[in-house]
């Protein structure tokens, strides 16, 4: 990886903690219910985004209603509330056609224990990284979510379980810990890592479990977080696991994830940095059982800086015009076991730059360019190549124009 922009962004983000700022979180129906401020017992909200994309590698353009999510919540009393989201991706799902998805993104009960602690139970999003919990499309720059928190941390990541959230009295520290179902190593896929191994509330195995935890420090506009995940990936019976040469049990054939991020906010400037690593120590056993080319290690990092140009014009109320640049580095096969095959195309760099205009806090109009670079293609992974296929391009760009909203 060249030092260039990525090194510069990391340097700027850490030395500028007295200057840089991030956008304020948007007020939605879910926020109101979560903060016990909703005016009615049942609340409805949601979010969505659509964009145009031009791909220089394929010389094609697409238009997509990427997702629309409907939020429904209910406050039973001051102690107990219910939160749910129903998501439709790519506008529709048709039988026999690929693409599109209808899914429950969250469905959980929240129990307020006291002013500093609460418990969630059901299908919820563990606190890991920045995007998983805070993924409204009008709160991040760029039309598409960053790749690091899409593939290395497979956001939006929800599982069934229970979680405890709280803060320490008189200290600027939040914490969370959760117990959820584990992953399925059988579903790990070359090119998307552990992402397809999520159950997302559908017939999850209960023999293997996972622990998640996060610790946040905040002081003024500054926030730093460390978070992690450790869980088993084999939920089948011991007899079947033995026949596959895999370790079953609560944390058998484990996956471990570590993550750290920093965000800071002040005036019109913004900055955020995130780094994460995934460890799969028994990748060789998974490959022997399922032949899915699982890596031993994946990693990803990004740094982003931005400035709200409205501050140069006296900062009109609720309006923002953010110019930003972000560099991302991820490798979905940073190390592979002896029975794995390295794929250079999974070693990726992205530079993303653009504008985000918010005429009001809950609506965004976006334009961005993504400049992509990958490693070379491994010919051993090209099976039955199309005789008219173009040579693989390691460098290409994506131009995106779109809109996003939340309410």
Order of alpha helices (4+ residues) and beta strands (2+ residues): alpha-alpha-beta-beta-beta-beta-beta-beta-beta-beta-beta-alpha-beta-beta-alpha-beta-beta-beta-beta-beta
